[in-house]
Amino acid sequence: MEHSLLVWLLPTLALVAGVAIGFLVARLLPNAAPNRTQRQLDDIQERFDSYQNEVVTHFNSTATLVKKLTQSYQEVQDHLAEGANRLALDELTRQRLLAALHADASQAPRERLTPPRDQEPPRDYAPKTPNAPGMLDEHYGLKK
């Protein structure tokens, strides 16, 4: 009897010891992997935040530069208008200069060109008039 008890007791104790060791190893070792993954995730998040800040900065500086460009264009327009008023010899020349200067601003945007709607697609056969023989007729093209 003692022998059969030993046969069952040793494997049972080994199983319990294995489960306990496995549980401890599973609790202690996987902490390294989630920490590494968390560090990678934090690094990616930091790079993404940095990229977003760069994009915002880029568009803010672009908007500022476009605003300056618009102001410079307006200053050039004003300078040209003042020069036309001051330097034109007669009223007709002054009016023509001012009209040419402001023609660009008042011009409507150009429309896109569109192909004509009644245009027929090219044919891959010879056209035929009604009641005339077609190209496949044996008398086509022959004179009578």
KETOR-551507 format. One line per 2 residues: number of its first residue (from 1); their letters; for each residue y, z, x of N, C-alpha, C, CB. Coordinates in steps of 0.001 Angstrom, whole numbers, plus 524288, in hexadecimal, padded with zeros to 5 digits. Atoms other than C-alpha are relative to their C-alpha. Last residue first. Glycine has a CB too. Layout:
// residues N
NUM> A> Y:Z:X:Y:Z:X:Y:Z:X:Y:Z:X | ...
// end
This chain:
// residues 144
144> KK> 80332:80337:8037D:8C1FD:6450C:7A9F6:800DB:7FA50:800DD:80118:80148:7FA6E | 7FCCC:80367:8033E:8C72A:64D09:7B550:7FC86:7FC7A:7FCDD:803D0:7FCCA:8034F
142> LG> 80137:80582:7FFA5:8BECB:657EE:7BA51:8038C:7FCDE:7FC58:7FA39:7FF0A:7FEB2 | 7FD7B:8027B:7FB8F:8C497:66578:7BC8C:7FEE6:7FA32:80096:7FE67:802AE:804CC
140> YH> 7FB08:7FD9F:7FE47:8BB35:66C6B:7B385:80204:7FD15:804CC:7FF46:805F8:80144 | 7FC16:80423:7FFF5:8B0C2:66337:7ADFE:8054D:80206:801EE:8008F:7FDA6:7FA87
138> ED> 80186:8041C:7FC4F:8A560:66C34:7B155:803FA:7FB91:8004F:7FABC:7FDCF:7FE7C | 8018D:8049C:802FD:8AC2B:677CE:7AAEB:7FEC2:7FB9F:803DC:80465:7FE4E:7FC0F
136> LM> 805A6:8008A:7FFBC:8AC5A:683AF:7B3C6:7FDF1:7FB5A:7FCD7:7FD77:804F5:7FE1D | 801B0:8017C:7FAC1:8BAD9:6827C:7B66B:7FA21:7FF28:80063:801A4:8041D:803DC
134> GP> 7FF65:7FBF8:7FBFF:8BE11:6829F:7A7F4:7FDE4:7FE20:80539:7FD39:80508:7FE5B | 804E9:7FE34:7FD9D:8BFD4:676BF:79F55:80118:8040B:80437:7FCF0:7FB5C:80255
132> AN> 800DE:802FB:7FB31:8CC88:67660:79799:7FAE3:801F3:80268:804BD:8009C:803F5 | 802CA:804E6:80119:8CD85:67AAB:78958:7FF5D:7FC90:804D3:802D8:7FCF6:7FBCE
130> PT> 8038D:80040:80485:8D73F:68577:78CEA:7FDDE:7FA7A:7FF38:802D4:801D4:7FB03 | 7FD06:800C7:804D0:8DCDA:684C6:79AAC:7FC2B:7FFB6:7FB72:80373:7FAF2:8004E
128> KP> 801C9:8046C:8031D:8D500:68A99:7A5B5:80366:7FFA0:7FB22:7FA1D:80091:7FE85 | 7FEB4:7FFA8:80589:8D945:69377:7B09D:7FE79:7FAFD:7FD1F:805DA:80116:7FF4E
126> AY> 7FBE2:803B2:80159:8D1BC:69283:7BD4F:80140:80079:7FA35:7FE60:7FA56:80163 | 80207:804D5:80228:8CA34:69EC2:7C0CF:8049A:7FC76:7FEAA:7FC8A:8010D:7FB1D
124> DR> 803A8:8020E:7FC27:8CC63:6AB1A:7C8B0:7FD46:7FB15:7FDEC:7FBF0:80432:80176 | 80506:801C3:8021B:8D886:6AE6E:7C111:7FC8E:7FE0B:80469:800C9:7FBAA:7FBDC
122> PP> 801CC:8051F:7FE0A:8E3CD:6B664:7C5F9:7FA8F:7FEBA:7FDEF:7FFF8:7FFED:8060C | 802CB:7FF82:7FB04:8E84E:6C172:7BD1E:7FE16:7FAA6:801DD:7FB56:803D1:7FF74
120> EQ> 8058C:800C5:800CA:8F268:6BDE5:7B2C1:7FD2C:80079:8053E:7FEEC:7FAA3:7FD70 | 80266:802E8:7FBBF:8FFF4:6C38B:7B3F3:7FA1E:7FFC9:7FF3E:8015A:80277:8054D
118> DR> 80290:804A4:8020A:90524:6C7AC:7A6C2:7FD6E:7FCBF:80445:803E1:7FCB6:7FD12 | 80478:7FEA9:80354:90817:6D586:7AAFD:7FD0D:7FB37:7FE10:801D1:8032E:7FB60
116> PP> 7FF66:801EF:80558:910C4:6D1FA:7B67F:7FB17:80102:7FCD1:80145:7FA28:80003 | 8019B:80573:800A2:90E95:6DAA3:7C250:800B5:7FE4B:7FA59:7FA46:7FF3F:801B7
114> TL> 80523:80040:80277:916A3:6E703:7C325:7FE85:7FA47:7FF60:7FFF7:802E4:7FA9A | 8017A:80536:801BF:921D6:6E980:7CC5B:7FA8B:80034:7FDAC:80041:7FC05:8048E
112> RE> 80456:80258:7FD28:925EF:6F793:7CCE3:7FEE1:7FAA0:7FDCD:7FB18:80378:7FFB9 | 804F0:7FFDC:802CE:93328:6FAD2:7C77B:7FBCC:7FD73:80358:80078:7FD3D:7FAA3
110> RP> 80289:8050F:800CC:93E79:6FDC0:7D06C:7FADB:800BA:7FD1E:7FF14:7FD37:80542 | 8049E:800CD:7FCC0:945D3:70A5A:7CEB1:7FD4A:7FAE0:7FEA7:7FC33:8048E:7FF5F
108> AQ> 804C1:7FE0A:80297:95303:708B7:7C830:7FB57:7FF26:8039D:7FF19:7FD35:7FA9D | 8040A:803E9:800D6:95EA8:706C8:7D124:7FB25:80276:7FD95:7FE9E:7FD4D:80526
106> SA> 80094:80113:80598:96970:710B8:7CF20:7FBAE:7FC15:7FED6:80518:7FE00:7FDCE | 80123:7FB3B:802F5:96850:716D1:7DC9E:7FEFA:7FED3:7FA43:80481:803DD:80080
104> DA> 8052E:7FE10:7FEAF:96735:709ED:7E3EA:7FE86:804B0:7FCB2:7FFBB:8016A:805BC | 803EB:80351:8028E:972D3:703F3:7DCC8:7FA80:80201:8011A:80088:7FA4B:801DA
102> HL> 8028E:7FD29:8043C:97BA8:70F5C:7E089:7FBD3:7FCC0:7FD36:8040C:801CC:7FC18 | 801B5:7FAE3:7FE28:97F97:709FE:7EDC6:7FCEA:802F0:7FBD2:804B2:8033A:801B3
100> AA> 80492:800D3:7FCA6:9801A:6FBF2:7E922:7FDC7:8052F:801E1:8016E:7FC90:804B2 | 80445:801D2:8035A:98907:6FFE3:7DDE5:7FB09:7FF29:80334:8018C:7FAE6:7FD2D
98> LL> 801F2:7FB7D:802E6:99191:707DD:7E728:7FB73:7FE7D:7FC74:80465:80272:7FCC5 | 8028F:7FC71:7FC5F:992E8:6FC6D:7F07A:7FD9E:804B1:7FD28:803E3:801DD:80421
96> RQ> 804EE:80266:7FE5A:995AC:6F2D8:7E572:7FD03:80393:803BB:80108:7FAB3:8029E | 803B0:7FFBC:80461:99FE8:6FBDD:7DF73:7FAAD:7FDB3:80174:8023B:7FD1E:7FB3F
94> RT> 80187:7FA8B:800B7:9A6AF:6FDDB:7EC85:7FBF5:8007E:7FB9D:804D7:80367:7FEC9 | 803A6:7FEBB:7FBC1:9A6CF:6EF3C:7EF38:7FE00:8058F:7FF64:802A6:7FF50:80564
92> LE> 804C8:802FE:800FC:9AD06:6ECA7:7E1F0:7FBD9:8013A:80425:80133:7FA14:7FFEE | 80307:7FD60:80412:9B70E:6F79F:7E3B6:7FAC7:7FD36:7FEFF:80331:80049:7FAEE
90> DL> 7FE0D:800CE:8054A:9BC47:6F275:7F08D:7FC32:80277:7FC10:800C1:7FA11:7FEDD | 7FAB6:80224:7FFF8:9BB55:6F587:7FF00:80234:7FF42:7FA86:8000F:7FADB:802DC
88> AL> 7FFDE:80509:802BF:9AFB8:6FE8F:7FE90:805A1:7FE24:7FF7D:7FD68:80072:7FA85 | 7FF85:80473:7FC7D:9B0A0:70926:80905:80036:7FAB5:7FD41:7FB8F:80007:803B9
86> RN> 7FBB1:7FFA7:7FC52:9B378:7157B:80130:800D8:7FAED:802F5:7FF0D:80462:803CA | 7FB04:7FF02:8029F:9AB50:71371:7F519:80495:7FFAC:803CA:7FFED:80559:7FD64
84> AG> 7FED4:80495:80339:9A01E:70D03:7FC66:80532:800C0:7FD3D:7FB9B:7FF02:7FBFA | 7FE4D:80441:7FC8E:9A08B:7179E:806D0:8015D:7FB23:7FCEC:7FBC5:7FEBC:803FD
82> EA> 7FABA:7FEA0:7FE28:9A000:72240:7FC66:80224:7FBBA:8038D:7FFEF:8054C:802EE | 7FC7C:800AE:80473:99468:71B8F:7F5F3:8059F:8013A:80198:7FE4F:80382:7FB66
80> LH> 7FF4B:80599:800E6:98D93:71A29:80317:803BE:7FF01:7FB73:7FAB7:7FD60:7FEEF | 7FCE3:80212:7FBA8:98FCB:7287D:80660:8010F:7FA2F:7FF37:7FD2F:800EA:80544
78> DQ> 7FA8F:7FE52:800C1:98B05:72CC7:7F8F0:80386:7FDCC:80442:8005D:805FF:7FFF0 | 7FDEF:802D2:80491:97E94:724B4:7FA4B:805C0:80166:7FF1C:7FCBD:80149:7FB0B
76> VE> 7FF14:80568:7FE3C:97C60:72A12:8080A:8024A:7FCCA:7FB88:7FAD7:7FD74:80203 | 7FB62:7FFF1:7FCA3:97E2F:737FD:802F1:80146:7FA8E:80201:7FF2F:803B9:80497
74> QY> 7FB73:7FF77:8036D:97498:7354A:7F7DA:80503:8000C:80337:7FF98:80506:7FCAF | 7FF4A:80506:802AB:96A8D:7303F:80194:804CC:8002D:7FC78:7FB17:7FE96:7FCC7
72> SQ> 7FDD7:803A5:7FC21:96C8D:73C56:809F4:800F4:7FAAE:7FD87:7FC4C:7FF76:804BB | 7FA8A:7FE95:7FF23:96A98:74518:7FE0A:80292:7FC4E:803E2:8006C:805A2:801F2
70> TL> 7FD17:80181:804B4:95E29:73DE5:7FA69:805C9:8013B:800A0:7FDCC:802CF:7FB29 | 7FFA4:805B6:7FFFD:9590C:73F07:80851:80327:7FE15:7FB53:7FA82:7FD88:7FFF4
68> KK> 7FC04:8016F:7FC16:95C3A:74D89:8088A:800C7:7FA17:80023:7FE6C:80202:8057E | 7FAFA:7FE61:80236:9549A:74F67:7FBD5:80470:7FE99:803BE:80002:805F3:7FED7
66> VL> 7FEA9:803F3:803F4:94957:74786:80172:8053F:8014A:7FD7C:7FBAF:7FFA8:7FBC5 | 7FE61:804CE:7FD4F:9496A:75039:80D86:8017F:7FBB3:7FC23:7FB9D:7FE0F:80394
64> TA> 7FAE4:7FF10:7FD9B:94936:75CA4:8055B:80201:7FB0F:802AB:7FFAE:80484:803F6 | 7FC2C:7FFE1:80446:93E08:75781:7FCE6:8057A:800D6:8022C:7FEA5:80459:7FC05
62> TS> 7FF54:80562:801DF:93654:753ED:8091F:80411:7FFC1:7FBA5:7FAC1:7FDC6:7FE0D | 7FCA0:802A8:7FC37:938C8:7617C:80ED8:800DC:7FA4F:7FE71:7FD9E:8004D:80585
60> NF> 7FABB:7FDC7:80055:93380:767BA:80275:803AD:7FD4B:803CD:7FFE1:805E7:80119 | 7FD69:80243:8048E:92804:75E58:80240:80572:80245:7FF2E:7FCB4:800E0:7FB24
58> HT> 7FF13:8059E:7FF53:9241C:761A8:81025:80300:7FDBB:7FB5C:7FAC8:7FD17:800B1 | 7FBAB:800A3:7FC57:925DA:7704D:80E4B:80159:7FA40:800B9:7FEA9:8027B:80547
56> VV> 7FB48:7FE61:802CB:91D2A:7701C:80239:804CC:7FF45:8037B:7FF8C:805C4:7FE36 | 7FED5:80408:803F2:912CF:7683C:80972:8050F:80155:7FD1B:7FB67:7FF76:7FC0E
54> EN> 7FE00:8049F:7FD46:91354:77158:8154C:80183:7FBB8:7FC21:7FBE8:7FDEC:803E0 | 7FAB2:7FECA:7FE52:911F4:77D47:80C84:80277:7FB65:802DB:80003:804D2:80380
52> QY> 7FCA2:80021:8049E:9061E:7772C:805EC:805A9:80128:80173:7FE16:803EF:7FBE7 | 7FF3D:8057D:80179:90001:77468:8132D:80399:7FF8E:7FB40:7FAB1:7FD60:7FED6
50> SD> 7FC75:8023A:7FC1B:90207:78281:81783:80135:7FA4B:7FEA6:7FD98:80069:80591 | 7FACB:7FDED:8012E:8FBD6:78764:80AEE:80410:7FDCC:803C3:7FFFC:80602:80044
48> FR> 7FE35:8028F:804D0:8F036:77E53:80D35:80579:801E0:7FE88:7FC28:80111:7FB78 | 7FE7A:8055F:7FE9F:8EEC5:782F0:81B43:8020C:7FD19:7FB3B:7FB57:7FD05:80260
46> EQ> 7FB36:7FFB6:7FCE1:8EEF9:79124:816D5:801E6:7FA91:8018B:7FF19:80351:804E7 | 7FBBA:7FEBF:8039C:8E4FE:78E73:80C23:8052F:80033:802EC:7FEF8:80541:7FD36
44> ID> 7FEF4:804C1:8030D:8DC13:787AE:815F4:8048B:800E9:7FC3B:7FB0D:7FE49:7FCF1 | 7FD98:803CC:7FC77:8DD21:79348:81F34:8016A:7FB02:7FD1A:7FC55:7FEC2:80491
42> DL> 7FA9D:7FE4C:7FF11:8DA8F:79CF3:8142F:802E3:7FC2C:8038C:80011:8057D:8026B | 7FD1A:800E9:804D1:8CE83:7953A:81011:805B9:8018E:800A9:7FD86:80309:7FB75
40> QR> 7FF40:805A9:8006E:8C994:794E3:81E03:80334:7FEB2:7FB2A:7FAB2:7FD28:7FFD1 | 7FC20:8017E:7FC05:8CBD7:7A381:81F53:80115:7FA30:7FFC7:7FE1E:80186:80581
38> QT> 7FAE7:7FE43:801F4:8C4C4:7A5CF:8126C:80445:7FE9B:803E6:7FFFD:805F5:7FEF3 | 7FE7A:80397:80430:8B95D:79DA1:81710:8055F:8016D:7FDDA:7FBEB:80011:7FB94
36> RN> 7FEC8:804F6:7FD7C:8B8AA:7A571:823B1:801D6:7FC0A:7FBF5:7FB39:7FDE5:802FB | 7FB20:7FF3D:7FD23:8B977:7B234:81C26:801A9:7FAF9:802AE:7FF6C:80464:80406
34> PA> 7FB91:80040:80396:8AF46:7AD47:8128A:80539:800E9:802C3:7FF4F:803FC:7FBAD | 7FF3F:80545:80225:8A60A:7AA29:81DE8:80471:7FFD0:7FC04:7FAF3:7FE13:7FD77
32> AN> 7FD9C:80354:7FC05:8A7CD:7B702:82545:8011D:7FA99:7FDC2:7FC6F:7FF92:804DA | 7FA62:7FEF9:7FFEC:8A550:7BF4A:81927:802C7:7FC9F:80403:8010A:805BD:80123
30> PL> 7FD03:80405:802C4:89829:7B891:81800:805D4:8010C:7FFE3:7FE0C:7FF81:7FA87 | 7FF12:80504:7FD5B:892BB:7C12F:822F2:8032E:7FC10:7FCD4:7FAE1:7FD95:80161
28> LR> 7FCB3:7FFBB:7FB5C:8942E:7CF19:81DBE:8014C:7FAA3:80245:7FD5F:80347:8041A | 7FAF5:7FD81:80105:88F46:7CEC0:80FA7:803A5:7FFAA:804AD:7FF34:805AB:7FE81
26> AV> 7FD15:8035C:803A0:88465:7C4DA:811E4:80561:8023B:7FEDA:7FCF8:7FF4B:7FAE4 | 7FE53:804AB:7FD14:87FCD:7CC51:81DE5:80343:7FC80:7FC78:7FB34:7FCEF:8022B
24> LF> 7FBF0:7FE72:7FC43:87F80:7D914:81645:80217:7FB55:80312:7FDDD:8041A:803C7 | 7FB59:7FE91:802FC:87827:7D2E2:80AD6:80480:80178:803A9:7FEC6:80491:7FC45
22> GI> 7FD9B:804CC:80201:86E8F:7CC3D:813EE:804FB:80119:7FD01:7FC32:7FD19:7FC85 | 7FD89:80292:7FB7C:86BF1:7D913:81B06:802AF:7FAF9:7FE41:7FBE4:7FECF:80455
20> AV> 7FB8C:7FCCE:7FE5D:8698A:7E005:80E12:802D7:7FD7E:80492:7FE34:80584:8017B | 7FBE2:80088:803F4:8610B:7D4F5:808C9:804D7:8030A:801A3:7FE0E:801EA:7FA9F
18> GA> 7FDC9:8054C:7FF87:8593E:7D497:81567:8046F:7FF19:7FC24:7FBC0:7FBE3:7FF26 | 7FCCE:80006:7FB45:8574A:7E36E:81551:80295:7FAAA:800B2:7FCA9:80162:804DA
16> VL> 7FB57:7FCCE:80115:852B1:7E2E1:80728:8039A:80000:804BA:7FE73:805AF:7FE8C | 7FCC9:802DF:803C5:84961:7D7B4:80A48:80510:802EC:7FED9:7FCF4:7FF16:7FAEA
14> AL> 7FDA5:8045E:7FD1E:84423:7DE7B:81675:80393:7FCD4:7FC70:7FBB8:7FC72:8025A | 7FBE9:7FDD7:7FCAE:84200:7EAF4:80E90:802CA:7FBB4:8031D:7FDAF:80413:803B8
12> TP> 7FBD5:7FE45:8037C:83A9D:7E332:80450:80485:80248:80323:7FDED:8040C:7FC12 | 7FCED:80485:801B9:832BA:7DC01:80EA6:80485:80186:7FC64:7FC7B:7FC1E:7FD3A
10> LL> 7FD4B:80287:7FB9A:82EFA:7E8F8:814F4:8030A:7FB17:7FE48:7FC06:7FE87:80444 | 7FB5A:7FD1B:7FE88:82BDB:7F022:80844:8030E:7FD54:80463:7FE82:80577:801A2
8> WV> 7FBAF:800F0:803A6:82256:7E66E:80274:80512:80284:801C7:7FE97:80202:7FAA3 | 7FF66:805A8:8008F:818B6:7E599:80DBC:80493:7FEBD:7FC5C:7FAE6:7FD87:7FDE6
6> LL> 7FD39:801D5:7FB5E:81AC0:7F3F7:810C0:80100:7FA26:7FFBC:7FCEC:80153:804EE | 7FAA9:7FE2A:8008E:816DF:7F7A0:802FA:8035A:7FE1F:8048F:80021:805F9:7FFA3
4> SH> 7FD68:80375:803B3:80AD9:7EF0F:8044B:805A4:801AB:7FF08:7FD00:7FFDF:7FADE | 7FF5B:80519:7FD90:806B8:7F64B:810C3:802D7:7FC2F:7FC4C:7FAA0:7FDC7:80198
2> EM> 7FB97:7FF9E:7FC74:808E3:80371:80AE6:8012F:7FABE:80285:7FEF1:80416:8042F | 7FB6B:80000:8031C:80000:80000:80000:804E8:80000:80354:7FFF4:8048D:7FC6F
// end
